[in-house]
């Protein structure tokens, strides 16, 4: 059991957290810069954004390998593995994989190309990194052996797993897009609550959203006529993540003051995980707020988002920036952005929390953060 917990922490907390950092430094930054360029005359920001986006796989590879405490040659090799596995995928059509381990659809072939994206990079880099470390610094020709082994293993892992991952992610993204298109109320609640909970858990909601709401997923949604549902689901993710962050910042204000507002409202609600384990009821208010703001986002304001930004919430205001980038600018959009991302999460969380305080379920000090 101890070994299982250790491996789970290493791969699904540490490695996934590092993956999110790699995404932040590349794909997410490109989204922010392109959004700024959209509202300014700074065209050079689009150039920077394009290169940052192109480096997504490499950034993921380096980030994960570094977090796994790999040796330098393994880390550098994992940059190439990340680029490769992020790009490889499969051509999918008629419910099956038509072309295995390719980085684009061959001319004349039916179906749609779907890359494994960040999900493929996550698994391939971990495998390549761990095998690479088995030979690193073990021979006198380490400068040759380590990169060769790491790259060969990375290619093998990408060849075997990336098409399968792309197939799974294809149908997951397709289901979410289809369901949100036809049931925006129900899916607004489900997606908002689930992604908000994931954001507060010690795993990366940003990484998960990058996998589900990838560029390939959007292309598939466009081809299937469900792009509206795809983007609305991303907006619901933003709503749920903002509800957790702003919610906890608000309801814990009497314990943590303005420092808590900044650390949770612009940082992460994950800081409350220790207190949640001790007293799970403190999680109810922000989660109920997410259940309300999610469908408001999908049904009333129709806020849209995609990619890694959907899982960031108000962290660095990335979630709202993603909404601004994906949703046509209008007075309704700006009003919805303010209400869904800040005002309603604060008010609803406060009201729900005060009810539970009156009932004696929550007491002052339950959400105190350690200095």
C-alpha positions as MATLAB code, in Angstrom:
seq = 'XXXXXXXXXXXXXXXXXXXXXXXXXXXXXXXXXXXXXXXXXXXXXXXXXXXXXXXXXXXXXXXXXXXXXXXXXXXXXXXXXXXXXXXXXXXXXXXXXXXXXXXXXXXXXXXXXXXXXXXXXXXXXXXXXXXXXXXXXXXXXXXXXXXXXXXXXXXXXXXXXXXXXXXXXXXXXXXXXXXXXXXXXXXXXXXXXXXXXXXXXXXXXXXXXXXXXXXXXXXXXXXXXXXXXXXXXXXXXXXXXXXXXXXXXXXXXXXXXXXXXXXXXXXXXXXXXXXXXXXXXXXXXXXXXXXXXXXXXXXXXXXXXXXXXXXXXXXXXXXXXXXXXXXXXXXXXXXXXXXXXXXXXXXXXXXXXXXXXXXXXXXXXXXXXXX';
ca = [
       0.000    0.000    0.000;
       2.862    2.385    0.816;
       4.449    1.670   -2.578;
       1.130    2.310   -4.315;
       0.712    5.654   -2.533;
       4.282    6.594   -3.387;
       3.792    5.807   -7.076;
       0.438    7.603   -7.165;
       2.037   10.710   -5.675;
       5.011   10.521   -8.024;
       3.067   10.122  -11.240;
      -0.398   11.577  -10.699;
       0.410   14.432   -8.330;
       4.040   15.417   -8.862;
       4.319   14.580  -12.569;
       0.882   15.943  -13.431;
       1.597   19.117  -11.474;
       4.840   19.527  -13.409;
       2.953   18.921  -16.627;
       0.634   21.796  -15.720;
       3.664   24.046  -15.189;
       5.027   23.067  -18.593;
       1.656   23.857  -20.123;
       1.545   27.180  -18.288;
       4.972   28.183  -19.596;
       4.053   27.395  -23.208;
       0.457   26.814  -24.313;
      -1.143   28.917  -21.589;
       1.234   31.820  -22.014;
       0.554   31.712  -25.751;
      -3.173   32.050  -25.016;
      -2.571   35.051  -22.763;
      -0.281   36.773  -25.255;
      -2.582   36.162  -28.213;
      -5.503   37.538  -26.169;
      -3.538   40.697  -25.349;
      -2.571   41.027  -29.022;
      -6.247   40.749  -29.961;
      -7.086   43.908  -28.022;
      -3.915   45.875  -28.767;
      -1.748   46.748  -31.744;
       1.150   44.645  -30.443;
       1.302   42.211  -33.365;
       4.667   40.804  -32.262;
       2.875   39.116  -29.361;
       1.197   36.796  -31.872;
       4.616   35.736  -33.108;
       5.762   34.939  -29.582;
       2.491   33.125  -28.907;
       2.900   30.950  -31.999;
       6.372   29.796  -30.953;
       5.280   29.252  -27.350;
       2.398   27.072  -28.532;
       4.703   25.104  -30.826;
       6.972   24.357  -27.852;
       4.179   22.820  -25.745;
       5.336   19.209  -26.024;
       8.953   20.108  -25.289;
       7.962   22.155  -22.241;
       5.898   19.250  -20.897;
       8.766   16.833  -21.448;
      11.320   18.979  -19.637;
       8.935   19.832  -16.790;
       7.984   16.206  -16.051;
      11.541   14.893  -16.322;
      12.813   17.648  -14.041;
      10.122   16.907  -11.455;
      11.025   13.213  -11.543;
      14.594   14.297  -10.678;
      16.066   12.943  -13.879;
      19.694   13.485  -14.843;
      20.461   16.325  -17.305;
      20.815   14.177  -20.439;
      17.514   12.463  -19.686;
      15.795   15.821  -19.195;
      17.118   17.208  -22.477;
      16.119   14.043  -24.345;
      12.648   14.189  -22.850;
      12.170   17.533  -24.596;
      12.220   15.643  -27.898;
      10.049   12.848  -26.491;
       7.499   15.410  -25.337;
       7.419   17.085  -28.745;
       6.993   13.732  -30.484;
       4.305   12.300  -28.217;
       2.373   15.576  -28.126;
       2.156   15.525  -31.931;
       1.529   11.822  -32.619;
      -1.961   10.383  -32.655;
      -4.258    8.592  -35.045;
      -6.740    9.097  -37.833;
     -10.125    8.045  -36.475;
     -13.239    7.279  -38.449;
     -16.244    4.953  -38.443;
     -15.616    4.141  -34.801;
     -12.090    2.792  -35.324;
      -8.471    3.854  -35.807;
      -7.763    4.141  -39.527;
      -4.114    5.172  -39.366;
      -1.787    4.424  -36.457;
       0.817    6.736  -34.905;
       0.820    9.616  -37.391;
       1.128   13.359  -36.951;
      -1.366   14.314  -39.667;
      -4.034   12.808  -41.861;
      -2.712   11.480  -45.203;
      -4.186   13.112  -48.282;
      -7.328   11.406  -49.475;
      -7.945    9.445  -46.288;
     -11.341    9.652  -44.617;
     -11.823   10.325  -40.915;
     -10.268   12.970  -38.680;
      -6.780   13.269  -37.262;
      -6.632   13.423  -33.473;
      -3.319   13.944  -31.684;
      -2.675   12.454  -28.254;
      -1.607   15.948  -27.181;
      -0.627   16.617  -23.568;
      -2.121   13.286  -22.475;
       0.187   11.402  -24.823;
       3.170   13.468  -23.727;
       2.366   12.777  -20.079;
       2.555    8.992  -20.404;
       5.327    8.757  -22.986;
       7.651   11.139  -21.129;
       7.200    9.289  -17.825;
       8.058    5.950  -19.447;
      11.022    7.356  -21.377;
      12.302    9.210  -18.323;
      12.175    6.215  -15.999;
      13.870    3.868  -18.511;
      16.405    6.514  -19.417;
      17.355    6.854  -15.764;
      18.145    3.127  -15.627;
      21.070    3.611  -18.034;
      22.001    7.215  -17.232;
      25.578    7.568  -15.922;
      26.058    3.789  -16.084;
      28.512    3.727  -19.009;
      31.584    5.606  -20.197;
      29.699    6.702  -23.296;
      26.786    8.139  -21.374;
      26.493   11.105  -23.720;
      25.457    8.673  -26.465;
      23.713    5.844  -24.626;
      21.373    7.911  -22.438;
      19.852   10.080  -25.197;
      19.562    7.124  -27.591;
      17.820    4.900  -25.046;
      15.549    7.695  -23.849;
      14.543    8.636  -27.389;
      14.026    5.046  -28.546;
      11.891    4.234  -25.522;
      10.024    7.504  -25.971;
       9.290    6.663  -29.582;
       8.166    3.134  -28.686;
       5.877    4.470  -25.954;
       4.509    7.125  -28.304;
       3.962    4.591  -31.096;
       2.106    2.172  -28.828;
       0.165    4.465  -26.515;
      -0.491    7.758  -28.360;
      -3.034    6.313  -30.844;
      -4.885    4.580  -28.004;
      -4.857    7.745  -25.896;
      -6.050    9.810  -28.844;
      -8.882    7.307  -29.404;
     -10.012    7.563  -25.757;
      -9.681   11.346  -25.651;
     -11.529   11.597  -28.973;
     -14.610    9.887  -27.606;
     -14.426   11.615  -24.223;
     -14.257   15.039  -25.853;
     -16.919   14.043  -28.375;
     -19.274   12.909  -25.612;
     -18.800   16.114  -23.594;
     -19.347   18.251  -26.704;
     -22.439   16.302  -27.757;
     -23.943   16.179  -24.261;
     -23.391   19.884  -23.623;
     -24.855   20.788  -27.003;
     -28.103   18.955  -26.253;
     -28.186   19.234  -22.436;
     -26.462   22.515  -21.537;
     -28.309   22.795  -18.212;
     -27.399   19.360  -16.870;
     -23.885   19.359  -18.305;
     -23.332   22.885  -17.024;
     -23.896   21.560  -13.500;
     -21.908   18.332  -13.940;
     -18.892   19.812  -15.700;
     -18.682   22.827  -13.393;
     -18.881   20.764  -10.199;
     -16.513   18.011  -11.351;
     -13.825   20.332  -12.690;
     -14.075   22.584   -9.635;
     -13.556   19.608   -7.347;
     -10.592   18.446   -9.446;
      -9.047   21.918   -9.197;
      -9.082   21.758   -5.401;
      -7.778   18.187   -5.268;
      -3.979   17.710   -5.424;
      -4.102   16.930   -9.140;
      -3.985   19.294  -12.085;
      -7.285   20.500  -13.506;
      -5.290   22.553  -16.022;
      -3.569   19.433  -17.349;
      -6.870   17.552  -17.559;
      -8.545   20.399  -19.438;
      -5.569   20.622  -21.797;
      -6.152   16.947  -22.612;
      -9.930   17.131  -23.027;
     -10.255   20.568  -24.645;
      -7.301   20.306  -27.020;
      -7.046   21.803  -30.504;
      -7.685   18.350  -31.996;
     -10.814   17.972  -29.865;
     -12.097   21.303  -31.124;
     -11.494   20.294  -34.754;
     -13.473   17.107  -34.164;
     -16.290   19.083  -32.542;
     -16.382   21.415  -35.539;
     -16.535   18.438  -37.917;
     -19.369   16.883  -35.876;
     -21.314   20.111  -35.527;
     -20.926   20.224  -31.736;
     -18.355   23.005  -31.426;
     -20.852   25.158  -29.519;
     -21.244   22.507  -26.841;
     -17.479   21.979  -26.741;
     -16.784   25.636  -25.980;
     -19.717   25.954  -23.575;
     -18.372   22.978  -21.610;
     -15.031   24.773  -21.388;
     -16.835   27.843  -20.066;
     -18.568   25.695  -17.442;
     -15.144   24.411  -16.376;
     -14.013   27.989  -15.841;
     -17.156   28.660  -13.796;
     -16.536   25.650  -11.551;
     -12.874   26.451  -10.991;
     -13.627   30.110  -10.222;
     -16.354   29.034   -7.780;
     -13.837   27.008   -5.785;
     -11.114   29.647   -5.725;
     -13.249   32.734   -5.155;
     -15.568   30.744   -2.880;
     -12.846   29.602   -0.506;
     -11.206   33.037   -0.590;
     -14.517   34.554    0.514;
     -15.709   32.078    3.150;
     -12.312   31.858    4.831;
     -11.778   35.618    4.966;
     -12.422   35.828    8.734;
      -9.609   33.319    9.299;
      -7.098   34.301    6.627;
      -7.782   37.955    5.772;
      -6.596   39.571    2.564;
      -3.580   37.298    2.351;
      -5.967   34.374    2.048;
      -7.954   36.182   -0.633;
      -4.848   36.625   -2.769;
      -3.363   33.160   -2.153;
      -6.633   31.344   -2.835;
      -8.410   33.748   -5.187;
      -5.416   34.312   -7.466;
      -3.394   31.258   -6.470;
      -5.204   28.000   -5.769;
      -7.971   26.604   -3.578;
      -5.787   23.526   -3.186;
      -4.381   25.277   -0.123;
      -7.552   24.220    1.712;
      -7.016   20.502    1.030;
      -5.573   19.842    4.486;
      -8.576   21.480    6.142;
     -10.981   19.622    3.833;
      -9.508   16.300    4.918;
     -10.082   17.279    8.557;
     -13.586   18.650    7.959;
     -15.075   17.838    4.508;
     -18.198   19.965    5.104;
     -16.207   23.146    4.391;
     -16.102   22.016    0.748;
     -19.885   22.162    0.390;
     -20.382   25.919   -0.068;
     -17.968   26.455   -3.013;
     -19.184   23.236   -4.645;
     -22.829   24.303   -4.412;
     -21.825   27.656   -5.853;
     -20.248   25.831   -8.809;
     -23.489   23.891   -9.327;
     -25.290   27.231   -9.728;
     -22.762   29.211  -11.781;
     -22.081   26.373  -14.245;
     -25.557   26.320  -15.816;
     -25.767   30.113  -15.620;
     -22.643   30.158  -17.769;
     -23.960   27.656  -20.323;
     -27.610   28.723  -20.416;
     -27.695   32.491  -19.865;
     -24.367   34.084  -20.714;
     -23.021   31.286  -22.952;
     -19.438   31.828  -21.872;
     -16.919   29.827  -23.880;
     -13.390   28.587  -23.295;
     -11.031   25.854  -24.453;
      -7.650   24.358  -23.742;
      -5.655   24.618  -20.552;
      -7.272   27.947  -19.586;
     -10.551   26.109  -18.868;
      -8.947   24.453  -15.848;
      -7.179   27.472  -14.353;
     -10.029   29.408  -12.761;
      -8.957   32.803  -11.443;
      -5.317   31.693  -11.035;
      -3.510   34.657  -12.523;
      -6.882   35.537  -14.082;
      -6.108   32.924  -16.748;
      -9.626   31.442  -16.811;
     -11.323   34.790  -17.464;
      -8.693   35.573  -20.112;
      -9.504   32.265  -21.799;
     -13.184   33.214  -21.816;
     -12.379   36.618  -23.302;
     -10.333   34.914  -26.017;
     -13.020   32.355  -26.968;
     -16.255   34.343  -26.463;
     -17.327   37.103  -28.856;
     -16.949   40.443  -27.097;
     -20.213   42.029  -26.002;
     -21.791   43.710  -22.992;
     -23.437   40.394  -22.128;
     -20.103   38.592  -22.199;
     -18.445   41.122  -19.892;
     -21.390   41.091  -17.497;
     -21.442   37.292  -17.478;
     -17.695   37.152  -16.946;
     -17.900   39.353  -13.861;
     -20.925   37.557  -12.410;
     -19.895   33.953  -13.121;
     -16.208   34.263  -12.310;
     -16.269   36.617   -9.291;
     -19.536   38.069   -8.010;
     -21.800   35.015   -7.850;
     -19.157   32.613   -6.479;
     -18.427   35.066   -3.673;
     -22.071   35.766   -2.796;
     -23.348   32.188   -3.124;
     -20.440   30.648   -1.236;
     -20.855   33.189    1.544;
     -24.598   32.509    1.849;
     -24.224   28.720    1.826;
     -21.370   28.917    4.305;
     -23.287   31.199    6.679;
     -26.212   28.771    6.704;
     -23.877   25.963    7.721;
     -22.286   28.161   10.368;
     -25.741   28.885   11.802;
     -26.397   25.135   11.895;
     -23.126   24.622   13.761;
     -21.576   22.535   10.986;
     -18.718   24.995   10.436;
     -16.854   26.998   13.048;
     -14.340   29.831   12.890;
     -10.888   28.367   12.452;
     -11.928   25.407   10.308;
     -10.446   27.046    7.201;
      -7.369   28.626    8.777;
      -4.352   28.323    6.491;
      -0.888   27.648    7.830;
       1.527   30.536    7.467;
];
